[in-house]
Amino acid sequence: MRRALIVLAGLLLLAGCSGSPSPVTSAGPASARHTEADIAFVRALIPHHQQGITLASAVASALAAQPEGRTLASAIIATQQDEVVRMTGWLREWSAPAPPPASPAPVAGDPVRTLIAHQEEAIKLAQEEQAGGTNPAALAFARQVIESRTEEIAQLRSYLG
C-alpha cells in the first residue's frame, strides 16, 4: 500500500509539474475547435480546483502523523495548481472570461471525507466535458481528471478510520 501511494504521488507530481509536454498538452492545441461545453468545463473546474487546494491543505494537516497522507495531499495541491494555470491559459486562448475567484472551501467535519466528495465532483465535471466537449486538449484533460481523481479517492479512503 505504501509503495502504491508513493508511486501515485510521484506520478501526480510528474503529471502536474513536469517541464516536458504531458499527454494533455500533446493531445492538440487548446486553441483548436472548442464549444461552450469546453468553456463551461474549464470555468467550473478552475474555482473547484482552488477549493480543492484548500481542502488538500486541510487533509495534509489532518494527516500530519502519516507521511504518505501528507505526500498525497502535497501531490494533489501541486497538480491542481498546475492545472489551474493550464486551464487559465486555455480561457485566454479561447477569448473566454476567467471565472470569479472561488469562495473558501468549507471544511466541515472530516477533511478526508470532504476532499473525497470534492474529488467525486471533479469526476462528474470531467464526465460532462466528455459528453459535450470537442476540444482535444480539454477532452484529454477530462480523461486525466477522471483517472487521477479515481486513484486519489481510493488512496484517500485508506485514511478513513
Secondary structure by P-SEA (a helix, b strand, c coil): caaaaaaaaaaaaaaccccccccccccccccccccaaaaaaaaaaaaaaaaaaaaaaaaaaaacccaaaaaaaaaaaaaaaaaaaaaaaaaaaaccccccccccccccccaaaaaaaaaaaaaaaaaaaaaccccaaaaaaaaaaaaaaaaaaaaaaaacc
